[in-house]
Structures are given as structure tokens and as C-alpha cells.
Amino acid sequence: MNNLVFLDSHALNPGDLSWEALTRQGRLTVYERTTPEEVVERSRDADVIILNKVRLTADHFAALPHLRLVLVAATGYDVVDLAAARRHGVTVCNVPAYSTLAVAQHTLALLLEHCNRVGHYAAQSQQGRWASCSDFCYWDEPVVELSGKRVSLVGFGHIGQKVAQLLQVLEAEVCVVSSKAQDQLPAGIQKITLEEAFASSDVVSLHCPLTPDNRAFVNAALLAKSRPGLVLINTARGGLIDDEAVAAALRKGRLGSYACDVLSSEPPAPDHPLLHTPRTFVTPHIAWASRDARTRIVDIMADNLRAFLSGTPIHTVS
């Protein structure tokens, strides 16, 4: 029987999901969390390693001769040294498109928090501001309709496409920064450049993967050319932005607000600049974490394992 080791299971399954889809295919050992120093000892006899955010380096691959397969419990796989995996003949599979609806929904929630100020007005009501108001309503911050506003999406994969559909229902003008040609885009969606997106949009939302070429591409130079009051949303990767540049743009009023579900380091240091900057809405990397989405991860990983064992691997990234 194959030995399966899950090195960091807790974020995916704190106890509300079943492992049965995996245990039917091998002997599964589950660790809630694993430090870099514990990887080799815990994986020494593993045929299959399952991981979410634990990093697998070249040194780890060299020390694990039994390893045949790595199942990444996520879409992003930058935690695995793919070149080392190839050198050692180890297959790496990810879980694509499991959270499309969940992340699109969270993106819209962040945007609507800026537009409708739900958190602000709920707090104001609890503090008695409405009860002490002379009028039938109380408002001290503007409420914004998305209809007619330009919202540009940087990246147009599964999540970007779903966000575009939701925005079109609200009658926003949707533009995209994408490698796709204009004639490959859905009706009513315009392709523009990155610079045009930041200079002309009311909202820019990031939906692209993090690569060595685009790390911190949202920097001081780009923000200096942005439309004053721009709303920036990031449910993709924290490393896409320059933290200090975004914080400075918020303090200066260049950015109207920044709403994100990801930061450059997770969990963040207590003094992370974006935790203490006005007009910033930060959620703790929860967009992916609906029970439905997490169940899909387990099921797709089980499919990946089954396909690999049958000799026809799927969702391979190495």
C-alpha cells in the first residue's frame, strides 16, 4: 500500500472534512503543521507527499528517494522546486479551478465593502449614531453604485472571468489586462494595457499568478500614474504589490482604498504596513476557504492520485 503523508493539513481540514477519498488509496499520515526541519523525517518513507504551504526544496528531494508524487493542495505550486522534482523523477500535481466561485464572490464582497460601507455603517448603528440622528437615515461616508464605473481586471483566467460576469450583472464597464486577443474576449469586455488600466479605471482588481517577472509590479512608479482615488483589490498574491508603495499611496490619497485577502508574508508581522494604513481592508487569506471549495480540493487531489497510480497523471505541473 502506498504511504501518503500530508505535511500541513490544518488550514484545509481543521476537522470538518473526511479524508476517505484519500485513505481508500493509501495509508495516510496527517500532520497539522510541519516545520522545514521536520520535512525529511516525517516524509522519509512517503511515496506521496501532500502539502499546502510547506516548501519542498532540492535538498528535500535529494533526501527522499522513495518519493514519487507531490500533491499540492492548492492551485499555486511555487512552494515546490519543480526543477528538482524533475531531476528526481517526481511528478507534481496541483488543484486547478477549485475556488473560482469562492474567490470571485470574495472579490465582489471586498469591492462592495468599499462601495456600500457595510462594516462602517453597521458599526455606526451599534454606536448609536443612527438612533441619535434627526433624520430617518444616517450617512457620513459616500455610497457608490458600480453601474457605469470602469473596473479593470489584471488577469483573465477562471477567476477573472467569473468576476467579470458578476460585474456585468451590476452594469459595470469591464476591461481586462490579458494575453488574450480582443476577439477572444466575451462581448462587452475591452482589452487595455496595464498603464491604461491604472490611469483610467475606478477600480483595478488583480487576478494573475505571481511570477519572477511580475513580483511587486504594482510599485510607486505605476501608482504615480494611476487615477486619483483608484480602488485596488488583490485576491491573487500579496507579492504582486510593493507594500510600502501601496501604503504610501493610501496615506497620500492617491489610492482611494486597498482591499486584499493576501499579503506578501503570511501570517504577517504585527507591524506590516498594510495592517495599519487608513482605508485598507485586509481579510486573512480566506477567499478560498468555503467548505464547498475545501471539499473540492480533497476530491480533486484524490482524482490526481488515482490517475497517477493508473499511469495517466492529470493536472501535472512538472
N, C-alpha and C positions, 0 to 999 in steps of 0.2 A: 504494500500500500504506500502511496506517495505521502511524504511528510510535508505538510503545509505549515508555515509559520507566519502569523500576522504580527508585525512588529509594533504597530501603533493603532490599535483598533478603537480607542475610546471615542474619538470625535465622530467616527462613523456610526458606532453602535455602543452607546452607553448602557445598553441592556434592554432596549425596546424592540430589537430586531432578532430574527432567527438566523443562525449560521447553517441551517440544514442544507441549503443548496451547495455549500462548500464541503461540509462534512460527509456528504454522500460520495465524494470523490477522493477523499484522502483523510489522513489523520491530522487534524487541525489543532495547533497550539496557538493560543491567543495571548498577547501581551498588550496591556492598555497603552503603555508608552515604553520607548526604548531609547537609551542614550547612544551616541556614536560608539562609545567604548563597549557597549553590550551587544552590538550587532553581530559580530562574528561568533561569540559564544552561544548566543541564542539561535543562530542560524546554521550552526556547524553541520547538522545532519539534514538540512532542509533541501528538498527537491524544488520547492516552490516558496518564494518569499512574497508576501503581500504587504504592501506599505502604502501610506498616505503621504506623510511629510518627512519620514526618516530618509536620510540621504544614503545612497549606495555609491561608494567611491571605487576607484580602481583597486585600492588596497583590499577592500571588502571582497570584490570579485576574485582576486588572486588567492584569498584565504578560504574560499568556499567552493571546493572542487565538485561537490555534489549538485550544486545549484544548476537548474535547467530553465527555470521560468521565473520572471518577476511580474507580478500583477500589481499595477498601480491603481489604487482605489480612488482615482480622480481622472480628470481629462488631461491636466497638465502633468508632464513627466520630467520636468527639469531637475528633479531630485535624484535622478538616476544618471550615472555616467554611461551614456549609450555607447560610446566608442569602446569603453572597457567591456561592456556587455557583449558587444560583437566579437571582440578579441577572444573572449572566453566561451563563445558559442551559446550565450544565454539569450533567450527570447524575452522581450519586454512588451507587455500589452497594457494599454490604458482603457479607460471607460469613457467613450465619447458620448456627448449629447444627452447625458442622464439628467442634467439640471437646466435644460433650456427654458422650460416654463417657469421653474422656481426663480432663476436668476433674472429673467425678463420681468417677472412680477415684482421682484425686489427693486430692480432698476426703476420701475414705474413708481413704486412706493417712495423711494428717495426723491424722485422728481416731484411727486405730488406733495411731499412734506414741505419742499421749498415753495410750491405754488399755493397750497392751501393752509400751511402753517398749523397743521392739526395738533402737533405736540405743544406748540406755543399757546394756542387758544384753549386747549384742554387744561393746561397749567394755569392760565389766566382765570378760567372759570372756577377752578378749585381754590384759587387765591381770593375769590370774591369780587373780581373786577366786574364781571357781568352783573352780579347781584347789586352792586353799588352804582351801576350805570343809570343815567337818567333816560336813556333810550331803550327801545325794545331789543337792540343789538349792541354789541361792543366790538370794536376793532381798532387796533393801533398799529397793525402791520398790513401791508397790501396783500390782497388775494389775487392770484394771477390765473387767467384762463390760458390753456395751451393752444386753443384754436387760433390758427394763423401764425403761431410762433415758429421760428425755424429751429429745428432740433437736428443736429448733425451727429451721426454715429461713426466713430472711428473703428472700422472692422465690421464686416457684414457676413459673419458665419451664422451658425444656427441661432445663437442668442441675439445677435444684432438684427437678424431678420424677424424674429418674434417681437422684439422691442418695436421695430418699425411698424408691424401690424397693429400693435396696441396704440401707438401714437397716431396712426392714421384714423383709428376709430374716434380719437379725440380731436381730429381735424387739424393736427399739427402739420407743418410743412417739413417733410423728412428729407434730409440729404445724407449722403454717405461718403466716407473716405475709404476706398476699397480698391483692390487689384482687379475687381470685376469691371468689364466694359459697361458703358451705359446701356447697351442693348441687352445685357444680361440681368439688368435690374428690374424689379417689378414696376408696374405702371405707377406713375406719380412720385417716384423717388429719383432724385437728381444726384449724379456723381459730382463731387467737388474735390479740390485739393485740401490738404491739411491746413495750410495757411488760410485758405478761404473759409474753412470751417470755423476756425478760431476768430477770424476777423468779422464774420458776418452773422454768426449764429446767436440765438438767445441761449441755447443750451448745447453743450457738447458732451456726449456720453461715450466712454471708452469700452470697446468690446473686442480688443485684439489681444493675441498672445504676447507674452513678454519674450523678447529675443535679445541676443547681444547687440543687435543693430538698433533697437528702439528703446533701450533702457533709458529712463529719465528724459524721454523726448519732449515731455511737457516741461519745459525749462523756462528760465527767465526771459530768454530771447523770444520764444514763441508767445509767452503770456504778455509781453510788452506790446505785441501786435494784435492782441485779442480785443474783441469788442468790450467796451467798459460795461461792467455788470454781468458778464458772462457767468452762467451757471455751469459748473463742471461736475460730472458724475463719473465715478470709477467703480465698476463692479468686476473688473478684469483682473489686474495685478497691480499691487502697490508700487512695484518697481518701474512702472511706466511714467511716473511723475517724479520731479525733483521736489522733495518735501519742503525744503526751505524756500524754494522759489514760489510754490503754491501758497505757503503760509504768508510770505511777504506780499503776494498779490492780493490776498484776502485782507491783510492789515491796511494796505493802501487803497482798498476799494476797487481795485482793477477787476477782481473776481467778485461776483455777487454772492456766491456761495460755493462750497465744495462739499459734495455728498459722496461718501465712499463706503464700501464694505471690505476694503482691503488696504493694508499698509505695507510699507517697504520691509518692515520687520514685524513678525507675528509670533507670539504676542508682542506688542510694542513696549518700549521702555516707558516708564511713567512720565518722563519729560519729552516724549515725542512731540514735535512742534504742532502736529495737526490735532492733538488732543486738547490743545489749549489756545486755539485760534478762533476768533469770532466767526460766526456764520459758517461753521463746519459741522456737518452731521456725519458721525462715524458709527457704523454698526460693526460688530466683532466677527466678521467673516462668516455670516450666517445665511447668505443668499442661497447657498447650495443645500441647506441642511433640513429641508422639509422631510418628514418621514417617508413620503412618497418617493422623493428623489434618492434618499439613502437606501431604500429598498431596491430601487433600480440599480444602484451601484453593486449591491451584493449579487443580484440576479445576473447582471452583465459580466461581473467577474467570474461567476460560475460558468457562464457560457464560454468565456475566454479560456478557462481551464479545461472544460470539456472538449473544446475544439482543438486545443494544443495536444491533449492526450490522445485524440483521434488522428493526429498527424496533419490537421488542416487548420493551423492557427489563424485567428482573426484579431482585428484591432491591434496589430503589431506596430510598434514604433521603432524597432531596431532590427 
